[in-house]
Amino acid sequence: MGDLNLTFIRHGQGIHTLNPPDSLRIKNPSLTQKVIEQAKLLRRQFPLSENDFIIVSPTRRTLQTAFVWSNDTECRKIIEGYHLGCFRKERRG
């Protein structure tokens, strides 16, 4: 059996922090565009393969980070303990 590597990635800034205090009322905010671009850099720094798993919380920011990072990779994603296969653009909601 090979080595096991465990990497923790945290989501970045959400849009709810851009214009406080009013923006703090946004429920389940998405990532800022700048952070989406940063999440794309994860693909080079921490490339994923079909043998990898991503375990992610069900908030929009963490889901967006996982989707951007794993785009075009057939790795497994687990959200709240459910195996979801792979994210696809047509499945986003």
N, C-alpha and C positions, 0 to 999 in steps of 0.2 A: 504494500500500500504506500502511496506517495505522501509527501508532506501536505499538511493542511495549512493554508494561509487564511487568516481572518482579517478583513479590512473593514473599518468603519468609515462611512461617508455620511456627513450630515448635510441636509439641505441648506441652501443659502438664503439670502434676504428675500422676504416676501413683499408683495406690493403694499401690504398693510402698514409697512414701516416708512413709506415714502412721504406721507403728508399727515403726521399726527397732529392733533389727537383724533380728527375725524376718520382718518383711514384705519385706525385701530379697531373700528367697528366692522370691518370687512370679515365675513365669516368664511373660513376655509380659503384663505388667499392663495393666489398663484405666485410663482417666482417672478422676479423682475427679469427683464430681457438680458441685462448684464449677467445675471446668475445663470440663465439658460446657456449663454455663451461659455461661461466658466464650466458648466456641467459637461459641455461637449469636449472640453480638454481632458476630462476623466478618461475618455476612450483611449487617449494616447498614454496617459500616465498609468492607468490601471485597465489594460485591455481585458475584455471578457471573452470567454469561449463557451461552447455548449456544455461544458462540464461544470460551469460555475452556477452558483445560486445567488440570488439577491433576495434578502429578507427586508421588507420595508413596511413602515407603518402606513395606515390608510389616509393620511392627510394629502391634500392636493400637492403641496410642495414636495413631499417625499416621493409621491408617485411620479411627478414631473421629472424630478432628478433621476429616478430609476429609469424612466422611459428614455430620456435623452442619453444617459450613459450607455444603456443597453441597445440602443437603436441598431437594427440590422444584425443583432446577435441572438442566437437561439439558446440563450441561457434560461434557466428556470427562475421564476419570480414567485415569491410567497408573500402574501399580504394577509395579515391577521390570521395566519395559520392555514390559509387556503392556497392550494397550488393552482395557479392561474395559467400555466403554460407561458406563452410569450405575449407581450403587449403588441398590438397591431394598431396602426392609426385608425382603421375603421372601427375598432372596438372601443376607442376612447369615448367617454361620454360626459 
